[in-house]
Amino acid sequence: MEFSFSGKLKKLLSSEKAMRRTFGDRRAKALQLRLGVLANAKTLADVPVTPPVRCHQLTGDRKGQFAVVLVDNWRLVFEPDPAVKGTVDLTSVKKIRLLEIVDYHGK
């Protein structure tokens, strides 16, 4: 799949060194692995829903967004690009917009 980026995320994900400096070794390694999985998927339907990747659609105030597991409660959050309202046909999503790397469970 193709990526687009939200805000400063493109700069943070520009190199392994930048990822390690920003997110630490463990999260940076997991992030690189997940970005590889997403890049190699032809559509969102090709991204594994089982651990360790566990791609899942979010609900509530994050409706329309998806996440993949990094480590512990940390997630890489993204949405189809262009954004889709309503039901998402995973087989038609060929481009995603990376939104943030976050632990949203503590909110």
C-alpha positions in Angstrom: 0.0 0.0 0.0 1.0 3.6 -0.4 1.3 6.0 2.6 0.7 9.6 3.1 1.5 11.3 6.4 -0.2 13.5 9.0 1.7 16.5 10.4 5.3 15.8 11.6 5.0 12.0 11.2 6.8 12.0 7.9 9.9 13.5 9.5 9.7 11.2 12.5 9.5 8.1 10.2 12.1 9.4 7.7 15.0 7.2 9.0 15.8 4.4 11.4 17.9 6.9 13.5 15.0 9.4 13.7 12.6 6.6 14.8 15.0 5.3 17.5 15.6 8.8 18.8 11.9 9.6 19.0 10.3 6.2 20.0 13.2 4.2 21.6 14.7 1.0 20.3 11.9 -1.4 21.0 9.1 0.7 19.6 11.2 1.8 16.6 12.0 -1.9 15.7 8.3 -2.8 15.9 7.3 0.3 13.9 9.7 -0.6 11.1 8.3 -4.2 11.0 4.7 -2.9 10.9 5.5 -0.3 8.2 7.0 -3.2 6.2 3.9 -5.2 6.5 1.7 -2.3 5.5 4.0 -1.4 2.6 3.9 -5.0 1.3 0.2 -5.4 1.5 -1.7 -4.7 -1.8 -4.9 -3.7 0.1 -5.9 -3.3 3.7 -7.5 -6.7 3.6 -4.0 -8.2 3.2 -2.8 -6.9 6.6 -3.0 -9.6 9.3 -5.7 -9.3 12.0 -3.9 -11.8 14.2 -1.0 -11.0 16.6 1.6 -9.7 16.4 0.3 -7.2 13.8 -3.4 -7.3 14.8 -4.8 -4.7 12.4 -8.2 -3.6 13.8 -10.8 -0.9 13.1 -11.3 1.6 15.9 -14.6 2.8 17.4 -16.0 5.7 19.3 -14.2 9.1 18.7 -11.7 7.2 16.4 -14.4 5.7 14.1 -13.0 5.4 10.6 -9.5 4.8 11.8 -7.5 1.6 12.1 -4.5 0.6 14.2 -1.8 -2.0 14.2 -0.1 -3.1 17.4 3.5 -2.0 18.0 4.4 -3.0 21.6 2.4 -3.1 24.8 -0.4 -0.5 24.4 1.3 1.5 21.6 -0.4 1.6 18.2 0.3 3.0 14.8 -3.0 4.7 13.9 -4.1 5.3 10.3 -7.1 5.9 8.0 -7.9 5.1 4.4 -6.8 7.8 2.1 -9.1 9.3 1.0 -11.1 8.9 4.2 -14.2 6.7 4.0 -17.5 7.4 5.7 -19.5 4.4 6.7 -18.5 0.8 6.0 -15.0 0.3 4.7 -14.4 -2.3 2.0 -10.9 -3.4 3.1 -10.2 -4.9 -0.4 -10.6 -1.4 -2.0 -8.2 0.4 0.4 -4.9 0.7 -1.4 -3.6 3.9 0.2 -3.5 4.9 3.9 -2.8 8.1 5.8 -0.6 7.5 8.8 -2.0 9.6 11.7 0.0 9.0 14.9 1.9 6.6 17.1 0.1 6.6 20.4 -0.9 4.8 23.6 -4.6 5.7 23.5 -5.6 3.2 26.2 -4.9 5.5 29.1 -7.3 8.2 28.1 
